Every structure is written in structure tokens, then in C-alpha cells.
Amino acid sequence: MLVVDNASYHRTRQILHVLEYHGDHAFIFRLPRYSPELNLIEGLWEYLKRSAMNNYFFGDTASLEHAIQGTFAVLQRHPETTLSPTYCTATNL
């Protein structure tokens, strides 16, 4: 199963050709337009923004990467902080 949202890069001629080519042996599930609550990566992205990047200026890329890695390390140590299918329901640690 391949879940595809409606990002513009998922609707290019090349991607549509690949999806059509593999359509006989792969189930392609298209999310409805404007439905970030159904796209699980949106919840993770929101959690990451709230937990690691909200209202903070990072002076360099290394500092930003360190904050992101730290947030993912906390998620790995605390699996109870799961992201549910409903948008932005991650628990703040």
C-alpha cells in the first residue's frame, strides 16, 4: 500500500506515470484534498515544531540538527508519546 497526499509533486506527469505503471501490483490510497489530519507525518511535523523549534532562533544548521535529533531521541525513549491519527495530538513532554 502506498499512501499519497495531494502535494503538487505527487501529481506530476512522471509520478502519475510511475503510479499507473505499478497500479496492478500496488494499492495506491489517495488522501482527500486538504486533509492534513489524515496524513500522519503532519502530526509528527507539528510535534517537532512545537517541541524543538518553536519560537527559537538557531544560529546555525548544526544547532537546528541537534535540537531535532534530541526531540527524536526523546520520542524513542518515550514510546508512550505516540502520535495518533488525529492531527496534532502528540503529548508534550
CNS distance restraints for C-alpha pairs under 8 A (distance, minus, plus):
assign (resid   1 and name CA) (resid  26 and name CA) 5.89 0.50 0.50
assign (resid   1 and name CA) (resid  27 and name CA) 4.68 0.50 0.50
assign (resid   1 and name CA) (resid  28 and name CA) 5.80 0.50 0.50
assign (resid   1 and name CA) (resid  29 and name CA) 7.03 0.50 0.50
assign (resid   2 and name CA) (resid  26 and name CA) 7.17 0.50 0.50
assign (resid   2 and name CA) (resid  27 and name CA) 6.23 0.50 0.50
assign (resid   2 and name CA) (resid  28 and name CA) 4.87 0.50 0.50
assign (resid   2 and name CA) (resid  29 and name CA) 6.03 0.50 0.50
assign (resid   3 and name CA) (resid  28 and name CA) 6.05 0.50 0.50
assign (resid   3 and name CA) (resid  29 and name CA) 4.80 0.50 0.50
assign (resid   3 and name CA) (resid  30 and name CA) 5.92 0.50 0.50
assign (resid   3 and name CA) (resid  31 and name CA) 7.09 0.50 0.50
assign (resid   4 and name CA) (resid  10 and name CA) 6.97 0.50 0.50
assign (resid   4 and name CA) (resid  28 and name CA) 7.15 0.50 0.50
assign (resid   4 and name CA) (resid  29 and name CA) 6.16 0.50 0.50
assign (resid   4 and name CA) (resid  30 and name CA) 4.91 0.50 0.50
assign (resid   4 and name CA) (resid  31 and name CA) 6.15 0.50 0.50
assign (resid   5 and name CA) (resid  10 and name CA) 7.11 0.50 0.50
assign (resid   5 and name CA) (resid  30 and name CA) 5.89 0.50 0.50
assign (resid   5 and name CA) (resid  31 and name CA) 4.98 0.50 0.50
assign (resid   5 and name CA) (resid  32 and name CA) 7.26 0.50 0.50
assign (resid   5 and name CA) (resid  33 and name CA) 7.47 0.50 0.50
assign (resid   5 and name CA) (resid  39 and name CA) 7.41 0.50 0.50
assign (resid   6 and name CA) (resid  10 and name CA) 6.30 0.50 0.50
assign (resid   6 and name CA) (resid  11 and name CA) 7.15 0.50 0.50
assign (resid   6 and name CA) (resid  30 and name CA) 7.59 0.50 0.50
assign (resid   6 and name CA) (resid  31 and name CA) 6.88 0.50 0.50
assign (resid   6 and name CA) (resid  32 and name CA) 7.31 0.50 0.50
assign (resid   6 and name CA) (resid  33 and name CA) 5.89 0.50 0.50
assign (resid   6 and name CA) (resid  34 and name CA) 7.77 0.50 0.50
assign (resid   7 and name CA) (resid  11 and name CA) 7.08 0.50 0.50
assign (resid   8 and name CA) (resid  12 and name CA) 6.86 0.50 0.50
assign (resid   9 and name CA) (resid  15 and name CA) 7.61 0.50 0.50
assign (resid  10 and name CA) (resid  15 and name CA) 6.00 0.50 0.50
assign (resid  10 and name CA) (resid  16 and name CA) 7.36 0.50 0.50
assign (resid  11 and name CA) (resid  15 and name CA) 6.30 0.50 0.50
assign (resid  11 and name CA) (resid  16 and name CA) 6.05 0.50 0.50
assign (resid  12 and name CA) (resid  16 and name CA) 6.13 0.50 0.50
assign (resid  13 and name CA) (resid  17 and name CA) 6.10 0.50 0.50
assign (resid  14 and name CA) (resid  18 and name CA) 6.35 0.50 0.50
assign (resid  15 and name CA) (resid  19 and name CA) 6.12 0.50 0.50
assign (resid  16 and name CA) (resid  20 and name CA) 6.04 0.50 0.50
assign (resid  17 and name CA) (resid  21 and name CA) 6.05 0.50 0.50
assign (resid  18 and name CA) (resid  22 and name CA) 6.25 0.50 0.50
assign (resid  19 and name CA) (resid  23 and name CA) 5.73 0.50 0.50
assign (resid  19 and name CA) (resid  28 and name CA) 7.60 0.50 0.50
assign (resid  20 and name CA) (resid  24 and name CA) 7.92 0.50 0.50
assign (resid  22 and name CA) (resid  26 and name CA) 5.86 0.50 0.50
assign (resid  23 and name CA) (resid  27 and name CA) 6.51 0.50 0.50
assign (resid  23 and name CA) (resid  28 and name CA) 7.00 0.50 0.50
assign (resid  31 and name CA) (resid  35 and name CA) 7.07 0.50 0.50
assign (resid  31 and name CA) (resid  38 and name CA) 7.26 0.50 0.50
assign (resid  31 and name CA) (resid  39 and name CA) 7.75 0.50 0.50
assign (resid  35 and name CA) (resid  39 and name CA) 7.10 0.50 0.50
assign (resid  36 and name CA) (resid  40 and name CA) 7.87 0.50 0.50
assign (resid  36 and name CA) (resid  42 and name CA) 6.10 0.50 0.50
assign (resid  36 and name CA) (resid  87 and name CA) 6.93 0.50 0.50
assign (resid  37 and name CA) (resid  42 and name CA) 7.25 0.50 0.50
assign (resid  37 and name CA) (resid  43 and name CA) 7.54 0.50 0.50
assign (resid  37 and name CA) (resid  85 and name CA) 6.90 0.50 0.50
assign (resid  37 and name CA) (resid  86 and name CA) 5.43 0.50 0.50
assign (resid  37 and name CA) (resid  87 and name CA) 4.27 0.50 0.50
assign (resid  37 and name CA) (resid  88 and name CA) 7.90 0.50 0.50
assign (resid  38 and name CA) (resid  85 and name CA) 6.30 0.50 0.50
assign (resid  38 and name CA) (resid  86 and name CA) 6.87 0.50 0.50
assign (resid  38 and name CA) (resid  87 and name CA) 7.22 0.50 0.50
assign (resid  39 and name CA) (resid  43 and name CA) 7.45 0.50 0.50
assign (resid  39 and name CA) (resid  85 and name CA) 7.52 0.50 0.50
assign (resid  40 and name CA) (resid  44 and name CA) 6.74 0.50 0.50
assign (resid  40 and name CA) (resid  83 and name CA) 7.62 0.50 0.50
assign (resid  40 and name CA) (resid  84 and name CA) 7.56 0.50 0.50
assign (resid  40 and name CA) (resid  85 and name CA) 5.83 0.50 0.50
assign (resid  40 and name CA) (resid  86 and name CA) 7.94 0.50 0.50
assign (resid  40 and name CA) (resid  87 and name CA) 7.56 0.50 0.50
assign (resid  41 and name CA) (resid  45 and name CA) 6.05 0.50 0.50
assign (resid  42 and name CA) (resid  46 and name CA) 6.09 0.50 0.50
assign (resid  42 and name CA) (resid  87 and name CA) 7.09 0.50 0.50
assign (resid  42 and name CA) (resid  88 and name CA) 7.74 0.50 0.50
assign (resid  43 and name CA) (resid  47 and name CA) 6.13 0.50 0.50
assign (resid  43 and name CA) (resid  83 and name CA) 6.42 0.50 0.50
assign (resid  43 and name CA) (resid  84 and name CA) 7.64 0.50 0.50
assign (resid  43 and name CA) (resid  85 and name CA) 7.72 0.50 0.50
assign (resid  43 and name CA) (resid  86 and name CA) 7.63 0.50 0.50
assign (resid  43 and name CA) (resid  87 and name CA) 5.31 0.50 0.50
assign (resid  43 and name CA) (resid  88 and name CA) 4.82 0.50 0.50
assign (resid  43 and name CA) (resid  89 and name CA) 7.15 0.50 0.50
assign (resid  43 and name CA) (resid  90 and name CA) 7.24 0.50 0.50
assign (resid  44 and name CA) (resid  48 and name CA) 6.09 0.50 0.50
assign (resid  44 and name CA) (resid  83 and name CA) 6.68 0.50 0.50
assign (resid  44 and name CA) (resid  88 and name CA) 7.78 0.50 0.50
assign (resid  44 and name CA) (resid  90 and name CA) 7.89 0.50 0.50
assign (resid  45 and name CA) (resid  49 and name CA) 6.15 0.50 0.50
assign (resid  46 and name CA) (resid  50 and name CA) 6.14 0.50 0.50
assign (resid  46 and name CA) (resid  88 and name CA) 6.13 0.50 0.50
assign (resid  47 and name CA) (resid  51 and name CA) 5.86 0.50 0.50
assign (resid  47 and name CA) (resid  88 and name CA) 6.80 0.50 0.50
assign (resid  47 and name CA) (resid  90 and name CA) 6.21 0.50 0.50
assign (resid  48 and name CA) (resid  52 and name CA) 5.58 0.50 0.50
assign (resid  48 and name CA) (resid  53 and name CA) 6.88 0.50 0.50
assign (resid  48 and name CA) (resid  68 and name CA) 7.15 0.50 0.50
assign (resid  48 and name CA) (resid  71 and name CA) 6.91 0.50 0.50
assign (resid  49 and name CA) (resid  53 and name CA) 4.82 0.50 0.50
assign (resid  49 and name CA) (resid  54 and name CA) 5.53 0.50 0.50
assign (resid  50 and name CA) (resid  54 and name CA) 5.11 0.50 0.50
assign (resid  51 and name CA) (resid  71 and name CA) 6.87 0.50 0.50
assign (resid  51 and name CA) (resid  92 and name CA) 7.22 0.50 0.50
assign (resid  52 and name CA) (resid  67 and name CA) 5.64 0.50 0.50
assign (resid  52 and name CA) (resid  68 and name CA) 6.08 0.50 0.50
assign (resid  52 and name CA) (resid  71 and name CA) 6.23 0.50 0.50
assign (resid  53 and name CA) (resid  64 and name CA) 7.77 0.50 0.50
assign (resid  53 and name CA) (resid  67 and name CA) 7.50 0.50 0.50
assign (resid  53 and name CA) (resid  68 and name CA) 7.90 0.50 0.50
assign (resid  58 and name CA) (resid  63 and name CA) 5.98 0.50 0.50
assign (resid  58 and name CA) (resid  64 and name CA) 5.78 0.50 0.50
assign (resid  59 and name CA) (resid  63 and name CA) 6.96 0.50 0.50
assign (resid  60 and name CA) (resid  64 and name CA) 6.72 0.50 0.50
assign (resid  61 and name CA) (resid  65 and name CA) 6.12 0.50 0.50
assign (resid  62 and name CA) (resid  66 and name CA) 6.10 0.50 0.50
assign (resid  63 and name CA) (resid  67 and name CA) 6.31 0.50 0.50
assign (resid  64 and name CA) (resid  68 and name CA) 6.30 0.50 0.50
assign (resid  65 and name CA) (resid  69 and name CA) 6.06 0.50 0.50
assign (resid  66 and name CA) (resid  70 and name CA) 6.08 0.50 0.50
assign (resid  67 and name CA) (resid  71 and name CA) 6.29 0.50 0.50
assign (resid  68 and name CA) (resid  72 and name CA) 6.37 0.50 0.50
assign (resid  69 and name CA) (resid  73 and name CA) 6.10 0.50 0.50
assign (resid  70 and name CA) (resid  74 and name CA) 6.31 0.50 0.50
assign (resid  71 and name CA) (resid  75 and name CA) 6.41 0.50 0.50
assign (resid  72 and name CA) (resid  76 and name CA) 6.24 0.50 0.50
assign (resid  73 and name CA) (resid  77 and name CA) 6.28 0.50 0.50
assign (resid  74 and name CA) (resid  78 and name CA) 6.00 0.50 0.50
assign (resid  75 and name CA) (resid  79 and name CA) 5.90 0.50 0.50
assign (resid  75 and name CA) (resid  81 and name CA) 6.40 0.50 0.50
assign (resid  75 and name CA) (resid  82 and name CA) 7.80 0.50 0.50
assign (resid  81 and name CA) (resid  90 and name CA) 6.35 0.50 0.50
assign (resid  81 and name CA) (resid  91 and name CA) 5.82 0.50 0.50
assign (resid  81 and name CA) (resid  92 and name CA) 7.94 0.50 0.50
assign (resid  81 and name CA) (resid  93 and name CA) 7.88 0.50 0.50
assign (resid  82 and name CA) (resid  90 and name CA) 6.27 0.50 0.50
assign (resid  82 and name CA) (resid  91 and name CA) 7.67 0.50 0.50
assign (resid  83 and name CA) (resid  88 and name CA) 7.66 0.50 0.50
assign (resid  83 and name CA) (resid  89 and name CA) 6.31 0.50 0.50
assign (resid  83 and name CA) (resid  90 and name CA) 4.97 0.50 0.50
assign (resid  84 and name CA) (resid  88 and name CA) 7.93 0.50 0.50
assign (resid  84 and name CA) (resid  89 and name CA) 6.14 0.50 0.50
assign (resid  84 and name CA) (resid  90 and name CA) 6.92 0.50 0.50
